[in-house]
Structures are given as C-alpha cells and as structure tokens.
C-alpha cells in the first residue's frame, strides 16, 4: 500500500516534506476510498465559507467607520468600485456559512460522529456554532440600519434575563458610557465596541477551527456506519485488515484529498459569488447607482418597528414570544446544554452501542424533535413579528418531542434495527462502493471527459471575456461581473473534481 501511495510525484514530494516537517500523514491524513462523498466534506464547506468571510470582511473594514457606521456603509455601496458587490458577498457569505454549519452538525448527529472518542470534537464544534452565531449577531448590527439595530438592542435586553448572572456578564461587555471621550454623539457608542468584538470573535473562531481540525486529523475519518457493528471500534486506524484487503477502504493518494479541498473552496466561493450577484443583499440599482435600501436607525421610528431578528435567531426569539423572559432564557440555556453534552447523554443514559441511526433510536428520536422544533419555531416566529404567541408555542414544542419519541423510537427499535443487525451479521460490503465508482468512471472516460473539459474551458473563456467587456463600468456592471465570476468558479470546481479527484482515484 505504501509503495502504491508514493508512486505519484505529488506524494513523493509530500513524503520528502514529511521527513523534514512531519506533514504527510499527520497534519494532512490521506483518506480511504469510501470517504470521497460530499457528506464527508461538509466541514470543508463551512471552513471555506469562513475563510471567504475573513477575506471579504477585511476588505470591508478598510472603508468601515464605527463612529459613523451607516454613512460608511452607504458610501461603500454607492461610491466604492465593487463596494456593493463586496457588501453583498460578505452578507450572503455569512448566511451560507451558518446554513452549511447547521447542515454539517445535523449530518454528524445523524451518523453519530460525536461518539467516543470524538466527544471533545463535538463539544468544540458546538462552541464553534455558538461563536458563529455570535459573530453573525455582531455583524448584523454593524450597518446601523433601523431593522438591524432594533433587533440587536432588543436581543441584548432579552439576554439580560439569563440565569446564573450571565446577563450581568453580558451587560459588563455591552454597557458603554455615552460620555466616554472620543465617541461621537448621535451614534450608539456600542457600535464601536461591537466592531471590536466582531474581530475578537472571528479570532476565537479561527483558534477553535484549528483545534477542531487537529482533533479530526488525530481521529481520522469516521468508518461507514453500515459496517460498524455494536461494540466495534469507531476509529479508522482500528480497521487495518479492511484497509489492506477491502478495495472500498483503500487509502487514496494525497493528491485526491488536495483536489477535493480545492474543489470545495472553488465551489463555495463560486456559489456565494453567484447568489450575492443574482440577489444583491438589501441593495437596489437606481439611476445606474447601487443604493442601500435599509433606512438608518432612528429612535423615534425604532419605537414603532417590530424587533424581528435575522432568520438564524428566530428559534430563540420564539421562546421569548411564548413565555416570560426568565423562562425563555432557561429553555434556551437547556437547548445549549443538551446540545453540548449530547455525546455523554447518549453514552451514559441511552447506552447505544453503534453509530447507525437504527441502532440509536432514542438519540435519533430526540434529535429529530430538536430539528423539527427548530424549523417550526423559526417559521412561526417569522410569521408573527411583534406579536406574542403565548404558552401554546412551548406546548407545541413539547408535543413535537413526544410525537417524535412515540413514533421514531419504536419504528427504529423494533422495525429498522433487526433488519440492520441481520444485514451486519451477513457478509460485509466489500466492493460495492468500488463497483459504483468504476461505473461512474466508465461514463467519465475518454471522449466524455474531453468534451466536459472543453465545455468548461469554453465557459471559462466566455466568462473572462464578459468580465473584460463589463469591467469598463464596474459601478454599474459589478453584479453582472460577480455572476460570471461565480459561474466560472463553479465550472472550475467541476473540472478539478473530474480531473483530479476522480482521476486520482483510478486503480
């Protein structure tokens, strides 16, 4: 196996580098054949979205003035070349990152990627989720428009009801003396502090991502849940026999993983470019000039504006619309504690023995209740802005959990579980994944691959030509340029996947 891995020029170079720096197989661990599916790389999508946010946020910070936030935001959008596109990219990039983070955590929950010895990695990931939401909350406030600042200040007031003096700690960080020297009148001095916090939290996200990646590389990719029987190890390093004998577990050349990483970054960047250009974020084009459509914050108008948070906080807002702020804070804190400690709840309370969903009926039932109630709460809160829901809200949540447990638990325990165990006791899957992959390669061989590559190259050339033509007036055409750049990046990602990821996987 080692000789096969070192045949490629790239792998020989990485081996040479490993002898001097300790990289090959340590910081960059080669993956088995079965792992080259997009669900195993969802974390990479989140990471690429975060890096995109760091890059675009740094460029926006050049023009952002915390002492006059709304004016600097409108100046960026209306006067700076590509400024409106940059603002839209950063705003949509935050949405994409949060959405991908939720999908990533949901997938890891479903496949039991938090089970021993990955409990700490799940906790670190949960902290990252909290930091990401905090970062989005801080960034949402920085344009200082009417909607964002009303929602921000309302959120601070609600969080003051958190138990265990957590509200007091929040107030210590957010209460600013308006007479403090150097602070302009007319703008809430908290904006300047939020701008600083926005970068501090971003730095914390970077640190925890580093820790998260270190733990991931230490444990390796999770084994296929269909091949882990109750009591079997859940670290790939414990399956050396399968790695040596099963083609589906064969360790692939490192260039294939590098190609997958490049493809994911290009795909994420391209999709954000395309979305942000097709749907400019709170921006309209008027008289050939981009205009920010959100009104500035005004205390008089704020008193008449419902405090609706952004979509990723609607599920929290739902609790405060249903019960008293103190009880809503307790419910929210309960959600957080259960999420963070769920690996230990499953290990010591549910005592499930394998990662397959059918073998974790209690965990899947409760987790499904969380997912459904998150969606229901968010939609319900979004449809009732500024109106109390009443206790019926939390009563519906309770009913959702009861129904999920009453339906899903027996369905998995008594219907799905015996079938899964019987299938695991029979001959294990040996080459099914390889057969599927070989069939896929048959379609992608020869003239087919050449035709795809030529089509992608033609699309890239056309996109570059359109960018060149339109760049003569960047203020007017910046969103069209963004569309073509996004389209080009997506095409390039497809080319990398076909020629590097698929090509490097050939036996």
C-alpha positions as CSV (number, residue, x, y, z in Angstrom):
1,X,0.0,0.0,0.0
2,X,2.8,2.4,0.9
3,X,4.6,1.8,-2.4
4,X,1.3,2.4,-4.3
5,X,0.7,5.7,-2.5
6,X,4.2,7.0,-3.2
7,X,4.1,6.5,-7.0
8,X,2.8,9.9,-7.7
9,X,5.1,12.9,-8.0
10,X,3.0,14.9,-5.5
11,X,3.0,12.1,-2.9
12,X,6.8,11.7,-3.3
13,X,7.2,15.4,-2.6
14,X,4.9,15.2,0.4
15,X,6.9,12.3,1.7
16,X,10.1,14.3,1.3
17,X,8.5,17.2,3.1
18,X,7.3,14.8,5.9
19,X,10.8,13.7,6.6
20,X,11.7,17.3,7.4
21,X,8.5,18.8,8.8
22,X,6.2,15.9,9.7
23,X,3.3,16.8,7.5
24,X,2.5,13.8,5.3
25,X,0.0,11.5,7.1
26,X,0.0,13.8,10.2
27,X,-1.4,17.2,9.5
28,X,-2.7,16.0,6.2
29,X,-4.0,12.5,6.6
30,X,-4.8,10.5,3.4
31,X,-8.4,9.3,3.3
32,X,-9.9,6.0,2.3
33,X,-11.8,5.5,-1.0
34,X,-15.3,5.5,0.6
35,X,-14.7,9.0,2.0
36,X,-14.9,10.8,-1.3
37,X,-18.5,11.7,-1.0
38,X,-19.7,15.3,-0.4
39,X,-21.3,14.4,3.0
40,X,-17.8,13.6,4.4
41,X,-16.6,17.1,3.3
42,X,-19.4,19.3,4.7
43,X,-16.9,20.7,7.3
44,X,-14.7,21.8,4.4
45,X,-17.6,23.8,3.0
46,X,-18.0,25.6,6.4
47,X,-14.3,26.3,6.6
48,X,-14.2,27.7,3.1
49,X,-17.1,29.9,3.8
50,X,-15.4,31.2,7.0
51,X,-12.2,32.0,5.0
52,X,-14.3,33.8,2.4
53,X,-15.8,35.9,5.3
54,X,-12.4,36.8,6.7
55,X,-11.2,37.9,3.3
56,X,-14.3,40.0,2.4
57,X,-14.6,41.3,6.0
58,X,-11.0,42.6,5.9
59,X,-11.7,44.5,2.7
60,X,-14.9,46.0,4.1
61,X,-13.1,47.1,7.2
62,X,-10.9,49.4,5.2
63,X,-13.9,51.6,4.4
64,X,-16.0,51.0,7.6
65,X,-16.0,53.8,10.2
66,X,-17.6,52.7,13.6
67,X,-18.2,56.3,14.6
68,X,-20.3,56.8,11.5
69,X,-21.4,53.3,10.6
70,X,-24.5,53.9,8.4
71,X,-22.8,56.6,6.3
72,X,-19.7,54.5,5.8
73,X,-21.9,51.6,4.7
74,X,-23.8,53.6,2.2
75,X,-20.5,55.1,0.9
76,X,-19.1,51.6,0.4
77,X,-22.2,50.5,-1.6
78,X,-22.7,53.7,-3.7
79,X,-19.2,55.1,-4.2
80,X,-16.5,52.4,-3.9
81,X,-15.9,50.3,-7.1
82,X,-17.2,46.8,-6.5
83,X,-18.2,48.0,-3.0
84,X,-21.9,47.0,-3.4
85,X,-20.8,43.5,-4.6
86,X,-18.4,43.2,-1.7
87,X,-21.1,44.1,0.8
88,X,-23.4,41.6,-0.8
89,X,-20.7,38.9,-0.8
90,X,-19.9,39.3,2.9
91,X,-23.6,39.4,3.9
92,X,-24.6,36.3,1.8
93,X,-21.4,34.6,2.8
94,X,-22.5,34.8,6.5
95,X,-25.8,33.2,5.6
96,X,-24.2,30.5,3.6
97,X,-21.7,29.7,6.4
98,X,-24.5,29.4,9.0
99,X,-26.6,27.2,6.8
100,X,-23.7,24.9,6.0
101,X,-22.8,24.8,9.7
102,X,-26.3,23.6,10.5
103,X,-26.3,21.0,7.8
104,X,-22.8,19.8,8.9
105,X,-23.9,19.4,12.5
106,X,-27.1,17.7,11.5
107,X,-25.2,15.2,9.4
108,X,-22.7,14.5,12.1
109,X,-25.5,13.9,14.6
110,X,-27.3,11.5,12.2
111,X,-24.2,9.4,11.6
112,X,-23.1,9.5,15.3
113,X,-19.8,11.4,14.6
114,X,-19.8,12.6,18.2
115,X,-19.5,9.1,19.8
116,X,-16.4,8.1,21.8
117,X,-13.6,9.1,21.3
118,X,-15.0,12.1,19.4
119,X,-16.9,13.8,22.3
120,X,-14.4,16.6,22.6
121,X,-14.6,17.3,18.9
122,X,-18.4,17.6,19.1
123,X,-18.0,20.0,22.1
124,X,-15.5,22.1,20.2
125,X,-17.9,22.1,17.2
126,X,-20.8,23.2,19.4
127,X,-18.7,26.1,20.7
128,X,-17.8,27.0,17.1
129,X,-21.5,27.0,16.3
130,X,-22.2,29.4,19.2
131,X,-19.3,31.6,18.2
132,X,-20.5,31.7,14.6
133,X,-24.0,32.8,15.7
134,X,-22.4,35.4,18.0
135,X,-20.3,36.6,15.1
136,X,-23.3,36.9,12.9
137,X,-25.2,38.8,15.6
138,X,-22.4,41.3,15.9
139,X,-22.0,41.7,12.2
140,X,-25.8,42.1,11.7
141,X,-25.7,45.2,13.9
142,X,-22.7,47.0,12.2
143,X,-24.5,48.7,9.3
144,X,-26.6,50.5,12.0
145,X,-29.8,50.4,10.0
146,X,-33.2,50.6,11.6
147,X,-34.0,46.9,11.4
148,X,-30.7,45.5,12.5
149,X,-30.1,47.9,15.4
150,X,-33.7,47.4,16.8
151,X,-33.2,43.6,16.7
152,X,-29.7,44.0,18.2
153,X,-30.7,46.1,21.2
154,X,-33.9,44.0,21.8
155,X,-31.7,40.9,21.8
156,X,-29.4,42.4,24.4
157,X,-32.4,43.3,26.6
158,X,-33.7,39.7,26.4
159,X,-30.4,38.2,27.2
160,X,-30.2,40.3,30.4
161,X,-32.7,37.7,31.8
162,X,-30.2,34.8,31.5
163,X,-29.8,33.0,34.8
164,X,-26.6,32.4,36.9
165,X,-25.6,36.1,36.4
166,X,-24.9,35.5,32.7
167,X,-27.0,38.6,32.0
168,X,-24.8,40.6,34.3
169,X,-21.7,39.4,32.4
170,X,-23.2,40.4,29.1
171,X,-24.0,43.9,30.5
172,X,-20.4,44.3,31.6
173,X,-19.3,43.9,28.0
174,X,-22.1,45.9,26.3
175,X,-22.9,48.8,28.6
176,X,-21.0,51.9,27.4
177,X,-20.9,55.3,28.9
178,X,-22.2,57.7,26.2
179,X,-20.0,60.5,27.6
180,X,-16.8,58.5,27.1
181,X,-14.2,60.6,25.4
182,X,-13.7,60.1,21.7
183,X,-17.2,58.8,21.0
184,X,-19.3,60.8,18.5
185,X,-22.8,61.9,19.5
186,X,-25.7,60.7,17.6
187,X,-24.4,57.1,17.2
188,X,-24.8,54.5,19.8
189,X,-21.3,54.0,21.3
190,X,-22.0,50.3,21.4
191,X,-21.4,50.1,17.7
192,X,-17.7,50.7,18.1
193,X,-17.4,48.0,20.8
194,X,-19.4,45.6,18.6
195,X,-16.9,46.2,15.7
196,X,-14.0,45.3,18.0
197,X,-15.9,42.2,19.3
198,X,-16.6,41.2,15.7
199,X,-12.9,40.8,15.1
200,X,-12.2,39.2,18.5
201,X,-14.9,36.6,18.0
202,X,-13.6,36.0,14.5
203,X,-10.1,35.3,16.0
204,X,-11.7,32.9,18.5
205,X,-13.4,31.0,15.7
206,X,-10.1,30.7,13.9
207,X,-8.5,29.2,17.1
208,X,-11.3,26.7,17.7
209,X,-11.2,25.7,14.0
210,X,-7.6,24.9,14.4
211,X,-8.3,22.8,17.4
212,X,-11.3,21.1,15.6
213,X,-9.1,20.2,12.7
214,X,-6.3,18.9,14.9
215,X,-8.7,16.5,16.7
216,X,-10.2,15.5,13.3
217,X,-6.8,14.6,11.9
218,X,-5.9,12.7,15.0
219,X,-9.0,10.5,14.9
220,X,-9.3,10.3,11.1
221,X,-12.5,10.0,9.0
222,X,-15.4,8.0,10.5
223,X,-15.9,4.5,9.3
224,X,-19.0,3.8,7.2
225,X,-21.9,3.4,9.6
226,X,-23.2,0.4,7.7
227,X,-20.0,-1.5,8.5
228,X,-19.7,-0.7,12.3
229,X,-21.3,-3.4,14.4
230,X,-22.2,-2.9,18.1
231,X,-19.0,-2.9,20.0
232,X,-16.8,-2.4,17.0
233,X,-14.2,0.5,17.2
234,X,-15.1,3.8,15.6
235,X,-11.6,4.9,14.6
236,X,-10.4,4.0,11.1
237,X,-7.0,3.1,12.4
238,X,-8.5,0.1,14.1
239,X,-9.5,-1.4,10.8
240,X,-6.1,-2.2,9.3
241,X,-7.3,-5.5,7.9
242,X,-10.1,-3.8,5.9
243,X,-7.7,-1.1,4.8
244,X,-5.3,-3.8,3.4
245,X,-7.9,-6.1,1.9
246,X,-11.1,-4.2,1.1
247,X,-10.9,-2.0,-2.1
248,X,-13.6,0.3,-0.6
249,X,-11.3,1.1,2.4
250,X,-8.2,1.5,0.3
251,X,-6.1,4.6,1.3
252,X,-6.0,7.0,-1.6
253,X,-3.2,9.2,-2.9
254,X,-3.0,12.5,-1.0
255,X,-3.4,14.5,-4.3
256,X,-7.0,13.2,-4.4
257,X,-7.7,14.9,-1.0
258,X,-6.0,18.0,-2.1
259,X,-8.1,18.1,-5.2
260,X,-11.3,17.6,-3.1
261,X,-10.3,20.6,-0.9
262,X,-9.6,22.8,-3.9
263,X,-12.9,21.8,-5.4
264,X,-14.8,22.6,-2.3
265,X,-13.2,26.0,-1.9
266,X,-13.9,26.9,-5.5
267,X,-17.5,25.6,-5.3
268,X,-18.2,27.5,-2.1
269,X,-16.7,30.7,-3.4
270,X,-18.5,30.4,-6.7
271,X,-21.9,29.7,-5.2
272,X,-21.5,32.7,-2.8
273,X,-20.5,34.9,-5.7
274,X,-23.4,33.7,-7.8
275,X,-26.1,34.1,-5.1
276,X,-24.7,37.5,-4.0
277,X,-24.8,38.8,-7.6
278,X,-28.2,37.4,-8.5
279,X,-29.8,38.7,-5.3
280,X,-27.9,41.8,-4.1
281,X,-28.2,42.0,-0.3
282,X,-30.5,44.9,0.6
283,X,-29.3,46.8,-2.5
284,X,-31.1,48.1,-5.5
285,X,-29.9,49.8,-8.6
286,X,-31.3,53.3,-9.1
287,X,-30.2,55.6,-11.9
288,X,-27.2,53.4,-12.6
289,X,-26.0,53.6,-9.0
290,X,-26.4,51.0,-6.3
291,X,-28.5,52.2,-3.3
292,X,-28.8,50.7,0.2
293,X,-32.5,50.2,0.8
294,X,-32.4,49.9,4.5
295,X,-33.2,53.1,6.4
296,X,-30.8,54.4,9.1
297,X,-31.5,53.9,12.8
298,X,-33.8,56.5,14.3
299,X,-35.0,56.2,17.9
300,X,-38.5,57.5,17.0
301,X,-39.0,55.1,14.2
302,X,-37.4,52.3,16.3
303,X,-40.2,52.6,18.8
304,X,-42.7,51.6,16.1
305,X,-40.6,48.9,14.5
306,X,-41.2,45.2,15.5
307,X,-37.9,43.7,16.8
308,X,-37.5,40.8,14.4
309,X,-34.1,39.2,14.5
310,X,-32.4,37.6,11.5
311,X,-33.5,34.1,10.5
312,X,-30.9,32.2,12.4
313,X,-32.1,33.7,15.7
314,X,-35.8,33.3,15.1
315,X,-36.0,30.0,17.1
316,X,-34.6,31.8,20.2
317,X,-36.9,34.7,19.6
318,X,-39.8,32.2,19.6
319,X,-39.3,31.3,23.2
320,X,-39.4,34.9,24.3
321,X,-42.7,35.4,22.4
322,X,-44.2,32.4,24.2
323,X,-43.2,32.6,27.9
324,X,-41.7,35.1,30.3
325,X,-38.1,36.2,29.5
326,X,-36.8,34.3,32.5
327,X,-38.4,31.0,31.5
328,X,-37.4,31.6,27.8
329,X,-33.8,32.1,28.9
330,X,-33.9,28.8,30.9
331,X,-35.3,27.0,27.9
332,X,-32.7,28.4,25.6
333,X,-29.9,27.5,28.1
334,X,-31.4,24.0,28.3
335,X,-31.1,23.6,24.5
336,X,-27.5,24.7,24.6
337,X,-26.5,22.3,27.5
338,X,-28.2,19.3,25.9
339,X,-26.6,20.0,22.5
340,X,-23.1,20.4,24.0
341,X,-23.4,17.4,26.3
342,X,-25.3,15.1,23.9
343,X,-22.4,12.7,23.4
344,X,-22.4,11.9,27.1
345,X,-26.2,11.7,27.3
346,X,-26.1,9.0,24.6
347,X,-23.1,7.2,26.1
348,X,-24.3,7.1,29.8
349,X,-28.1,7.4,29.5
350,X,-29.2,5.9,26.2
351,X,-26.2,3.5,26.1
352,X,-26.3,3.0,22.4
353,X,-23.6,0.7,21.1
354,X,-23.1,1.6,17.4
355,X,-23.4,4.8,15.2
356,X,-26.0,3.5,12.7
357,X,-29.2,5.6,13.2
358,X,-31.3,2.4,13.5
359,X,-29.1,1.4,16.5
360,X,-29.6,4.8,18.2
361,X,-33.4,5.1,18.4
362,X,-33.6,7.3,21.5
363,X,-30.9,9.7,20.2
364,X,-32.4,10.0,16.8
365,X,-35.9,10.5,18.2
366,X,-34.8,13.4,20.4
367,X,-32.6,14.9,17.8
368,X,-35.4,14.8,15.3
369,X,-37.5,16.7,17.8
370,X,-34.8,19.3,18.0
371,X,-34.6,19.7,14.2
372,X,-38.4,19.8,13.7
373,X,-39.0,22.3,16.5
374,X,-36.1,24.5,15.3
375,X,-37.8,24.8,11.9
376,X,-41.3,25.2,13.3
377,X,-40.2,27.8,15.8
378,X,-38.3,29.8,13.2
379,X,-41.2,29.9,10.7
380,X,-43.8,30.6,13.4
381,X,-41.7,33.5,14.9
382,X,-41.1,34.9,11.4
383,X,-44.8,34.9,10.6
384,X,-45.8,36.7,13.8
385,X,-43.4,39.8,14.1
386,X,-44.0,41.9,17.1
387,X,-46.8,39.7,18.5
388,X,-46.8,37.4,21.5
389,X,-47.6,33.7,20.8
390,X,-48.5,32.7,24.3
391,X,-47.8,29.3,26.0
392,X,-49.2,27.5,23.1
393,X,-45.8,27.9,21.5
394,X,-43.8,25.8,24.0
395,X,-46.7,23.4,24.3
396,X,-46.4,22.7,20.6
397,X,-42.7,22.1,21.1
398,X,-43.4,19.7,23.8
399,X,-45.9,17.8,21.6
400,X,-43.3,17.7,18.8
401,X,-40.8,15.9,21.1
402,X,-43.5,13.5,22.4
403,X,-44.7,12.6,18.9
404,X,-41.1,12.1,17.6
405,X,-40.2,9.8,20.5
406,X,-43.5,7.9,20.3
407,X,-43.2,7.3,16.6
408,X,-39.5,7.2,15.7
409,X,-38.2,5.3,18.7
410,X,-40.4,2.1,18.3
411,X,-40.0,2.4,14.5
412,X,-36.3,2.3,14.7
413,X,-36.1,-0.1,17.7
414,X,-38.4,-2.8,16.5
415,X,-38.6,-2.4,12.7
416,X,-35.4,-1.0,11.4
417,X,-32.9,-2.2,14.0
418,X,-33.5,-6.0,13.5
419,X,-33.0,-5.6,9.7
420,X,-29.8,-3.6,10.1
421,X,-28.4,-6.1,12.6
422,X,-29.2,-9.0,10.3
423,X,-27.6,-7.3,7.4
424,X,-24.5,-6.6,9.5
425,X,-24.3,-10.3,10.5
426,X,-24.3,-11.4,6.9
427,X,-21.3,-10.9,4.6
428,X,-20.0,-7.4,4.9
429,X,-19.9,-5.0,2.0
430,X,-16.6,-5.5,0.1
431,X,-16.6,-3.8,-3.2
432,X,-20.0,-2.3,-3.8
433,X,-18.7,1.2,-3.5
434,X,-15.8,0.4,-5.9
435,X,-18.2,-1.0,-8.4
436,X,-20.4,2.1,-8.3
437,X,-17.3,4.3,-8.6
438,X,-16.0,2.2,-11.6
439,X,-19.3,2.6,-13.4
440,X,-19.1,6.3,-12.8
441,X,-15.6,6.4,-14.3
442,X,-16.8,4.4,-17.4
443,X,-19.1,7.3,-18.1
444,X,-16.3,9.8,-17.5
445,X,-13.7,8.2,-19.6
446,X,-12.2,9.1,-22.9
447,X,-14.2,11.5,-25.2
448,X,-16.7,12.2,-22.4
449,X,-14.1,13.7,-20.1
450,X,-12.6,15.6,-23.0
451,X,-16.0,17.0,-24.0
452,X,-16.7,18.1,-20.4
453,X,-13.3,19.8,-20.1
454,X,-13.7,21.6,-23.5
455,X,-17.2,22.8,-22.4
456,X,-15.8,24.0,-19.1
457,X,-12.9,25.7,-20.8
458,X,-15.3,27.4,-23.3
459,X,-17.5,28.6,-20.4
460,X,-14.4,30.0,-18.6
461,X,-13.2,31.8,-21.6
462,X,-16.6,33.3,-22.3
463,X,-16.9,34.4,-18.7
464,X,-13.5,36.0,-18.7
465,X,-14.4,37.8,-21.9
466,X,-17.6,39.1,-20.4
467,X,-15.8,40.3,-17.3
468,X,-13.3,42.2,-19.5
469,X,-16.1,43.8,-21.5
470,X,-18.2,44.8,-18.5
471,X,-15.2,46.0,-16.3
472,X,-15.2,49.3,-18.2
473,X,-18.0,50.4,-15.8
474,X,-17.6,48.5,-12.5
475,X,-20.1,50.5,-10.6
476,X,-23.0,49.6,-12.9
477,X,-21.9,46.1,-14.0
478,X,-20.3,44.8,-10.8
479,X,-23.2,42.3,-10.1
480,X,-23.0,41.0,-13.7
481,X,-19.3,40.6,-13.3
482,X,-19.9,38.8,-10.0
483,X,-22.4,36.4,-11.7
484,X,-19.8,35.5,-14.4
485,X,-17.0,35.0,-11.7
486,X,-19.3,32.8,-9.7
487,X,-20.2,30.8,-12.8
488,X,-16.5,30.4,-13.7
489,X,-15.5,29.2,-10.2
490,X,-18.3,26.6,-10.2
491,X,-17.2,25.4,-13.6
492,X,-13.6,25.3,-12.5
493,X,-14.6,23.3,-9.4
494,X,-16.3,20.7,-11.6
495,X,-13.2,20.4,-13.7
496,X,-11.0,19.9,-10.6
497,X,-13.4,17.2,-9.4
498,X,-13.4,15.3,-12.7
499,X,-9.7,15.6,-13.5
500,X,-8.1,15.5,-10.0
501,X,-10.5,13.8,-7.6
502,X,-11.9,11.3,-9.9
503,X,-8.8,10.9,-12.0
504,X,-6.6,10.3,-8.9
505,X,-8.9,7.6,-7.7
506,X,-8.3,5.3,-10.6
507,X,-6.9,1.9,-9.6
